[in-house]
């Protein structure tokens, strides 16, 4: 007990650390992943934010992209790759790559009804 009284700053630091860890654990819902995205002609950070931001605000999403990619401003160039956060609640729509071969897949559904 005497040691704790002499080193009370350690208790304060430990308590502060535990509180910060608890706050991060509570507020991080873990539903955001990061993916590479090739910028298309006409894309802006604002239009991409509308597609991929999910529950994030546009400003939060843009600031996250800028921080992740080391951007100093909002200028992006078509053909370049950037890392973007994709929230599970985003309106992500898969885009067809022009050079990609398309293969059809036949799906069979098992019918449990007997005729």
PyMOL commands that set and color helices and strands:
alter all, ss='L'
color gray80, all
select helices_A, chain A and resi 2-6+8-27+45-52+58-69
alter helices_A, ss='H'
color red, helices_A
select strands_A, chain A and resi 32-38+81-87
alter strands_A, ss='S'
color yellow, strands_A
deselect
rebuild
show_as cartoon
